[in-house]
Amino acid sequence: MTTQMFLNVPVKDLERSKAFFARLGYKFDAQFSNEQGACMIVDQNIFVMLLVEAFFQTFIKKTICDARTSTEAIICLSMDSRAKVDEIVRDALAAGAAATREAKDHGFMYEHGFEDLDGHLWEFVYMEPQAAAH
């Protein structure tokens, strides 16, 4: 069996979040989506479950972190090129995301990111193939 990853993220407004990520080119699996959550397809085995806060809370005993004032994680995804990294960040900012910092070029790796509508941090990286092989 292939391992799949399902990242669960609380959102305040599901339809607004779906529209935001759709603008970035992501699709949703209707079979695993309803008014409480949406299954965003990142890749063949990687999914992000956008869950309304009240539903997300049913899975945890702790308080949901306010991602606009605290950071629990940075969601990092690889891209096929530096241009794709810049493109997704540019599209996210145009769709209402907030800039977090300038892009960083480490020579072998290029990174840039944004804060989504709910304050979650997204980072996108391109790594030179020879560097990724090590």
N, C-alpha and C positions, 0 to 999 in steps of 0.2 A: 504494500500500500504506500502511495506517495503521501508525504506529509503536506498538509495544507495549513496555511496560517490565516487565522481570523482575528484581526485586531478590532477590539470593541472600543468605540469612541462616543462619549456622550455629546449630544447636540441640543441646543435650545429650540431650534426651528428646523424640523426635518426637511420640509419642502425647500426652504432657503438653502440648506446645506446641500441637498441633492442638486439643485440648480447650479450652485457654485461649482461643485465637482464635475458636473456634466459640462460646464463651460471649459473645464480643463481637459476634456476628452474622455473622462471615465464613464463607463456604462454600469448599469445596475441589473442584478439578477432578480427578476420579478418573483420568481419562485420563493425566494428567501427575503422578501420585502413586504411590508404592510405599513399601517399608519403608525406603528411603534418603532420601526426601524427599516433601514434599507441596506442591502448587501451590495457594496461597491466593488467591482471587479478591478483589481490592480494588475493581476497577471493570472496565468493558468492556475496557480495554486495559492495565490495571495489575495485576500479579501479584507475590506474594511467595513465593519458593521457600524453604520451611523445609527445610534440608538437615542431616542428622545430621553431626556434626563430622568423622567419618572420611571421609565422602563429600565434604563441602565441601573438605577438605584435598586431594583429588585434583585440584582445579582451580587450586590455588595452590602457589607454592614457599615463601612466607613462613609464619611461624607464625600460627595463628589467634589473634586478639586476644581476651583475656579481657574481655568487655564489662562485667563487674562491677567491674573495676579500671581500665580504659582505655576511651576513647571514640574511635571512628573516624568515626562518622556519627550524625546524628539523622534518623530517618525521619519526615517531616512530610507529613501528609495533610489536605486541606481537608474541612470538613463543611458541611452546609446551614444550620446555626444554632448559636448559642451553647449552646442546650439540648442539641443533639446532641454537642457537644464535652464538656460536663459529663457527659452520659450515658455516653459510651464510657469516659471516665476513671473514673467511679464504678464501672462494670461491671468494668473491668480491675483496679481495686484490690480489689474483692470477689472476683475470681478469682485473686488472689495476686500481682498486680503491686505494685511499690513506687512510692510517691509520689516525684517528683523535686523539685518546687517548687510553689508556689502558682500558681493561674491568673493570667494577666496580661491586663489590659484596656487596650489602646492606643487606645480610642475607635473607630477605624475597623477594628481587628482584635482578636480575642479568641483567646488561646491557652492550652492546658493539655496536660499529657502525663503519661507514666509510664515506668517501666523494666519491661520484660517479664521473664518467668521466667529468661531467659538474660542479662539485663543490658542488652539493646538499648534505646536510647532512642526512644520514639515521641512525637511531638508532633502535636496536632490543632489546627487553626485554623479560625476562621470570619472571613471578611473581608466587610465591608459591600459590597454590589454596586457602589455608586458608586466605592468605593476600588479595587476589583478591575478596573474598566473603564479605569483610567489606565495 
